Amino acid sequence: DTNIMPHDVLFTSGHVERFNDFIVKDSSDPNKFYRADKLLEEVMDARMAEKGVSEELKVEYQKVKAQADAYSREELMAVFSKYAIKAPESGAELTEPQEFNLM
């Protein structure tokens, strides 16, 4: 049996209800999707590493990165729009964030 922890224990602890993350999909290829928080963290890391980026922007990017897994759906949409975040492989627009249960 590969059951590590019974569902009742996970449910009682709140893991089942609170274990949703947001995903975004590549609008040019719906089979490609990304965890929104991880994609946001990667983009912020890349922008902080760019040559010539000011310390002020680095601080801003770090704050956004630190909050990546705490944003609501609406906040994620606003952040992705503000920073013009696109699908990493195609450069296409991303869909609106959708909840995805990781359990």
N, C-alpha and C positions, 0 to 999 in steps of 0.2 A: 504494500500500500504506500503510495507516494504522498499521502495526506500528512502534511507537517503540522498543521494546527486545525482543529475542527472549526467549521463555519460559525457555529454558535459562539465560540470564543472570540473570533474576529469581529463578529457582529456586535457582541457585548462591549468590546473594547472601542468600538467606533470606527474600526478600520474599513468596514464594508461601505458605510455611508460617506466617509470622508476620503476615500481613496480614489477620487476622480481627479484626473488631470485634464488639461485641454490639449487638443490636437488641432493642427491646421494642415490643410491639404494643398498640394500644388494644383492650381487651377487648370494647368495644361495637362496634368496627369493625375487623376483622382486616386490612382494606386500608390502614389507617393504621399506620405504624410509624416508629420514631425510633431514631437511633443513641443508645444508652444514655449514652455518654460526653458527647455534645453536649447531650443533654437535661439531664443532671445539671449540666453547666456553666451552662446557661441558667437553671436553677432556682436555683442558688447565686448567680449574678449578681443575679437578681431579689430574692432574700432579703437580700442585702447592701445593696441599694438601698432597701429598705423603711425608712420613717421609724420612728425609735425603736428600731432594732435596736442592741443593745449592741456595744461593741468586741470583747468576748469572743466573741460569736456571729459577728461578721464574720471574726475570725481563724479560727474553726472552719470557717465556710463556705468561706473561701479555701483552707484545707488540703484540704477535700473536693474542691473544684474542681480544685486542682492535681494531685490523684491520679486524676481521673476516667477517664483512659485507661489507668491501671495496675491497676485493680481486677479481680479474678477474677470469675467469674460469681456465686459465692456472696457475695463482698463487695459486688458491685453490688446483689444482692437485699436484703442487709442494709441498705445505705445508702438504697435506694429506700424500704424499709419504715420505717426510722428517721425519715426526713424526709417521709413520707407523700406521695411524688411520684406524681402522677396524670397521665393523658393530658392534654396541654395544651389541646386543643380541646374535648373532651367532659367532662373531669373524671372519667372512668371509671378503673377499675383498669387497671394495665398487666400484661401477661403477664410471665412469667419471662424473663430475658435469654437470647437464643439467639445462637450464633456465626453470623456472616455474613462471607463472604469478599468483600472489596472489590475483589479482582483480577478 
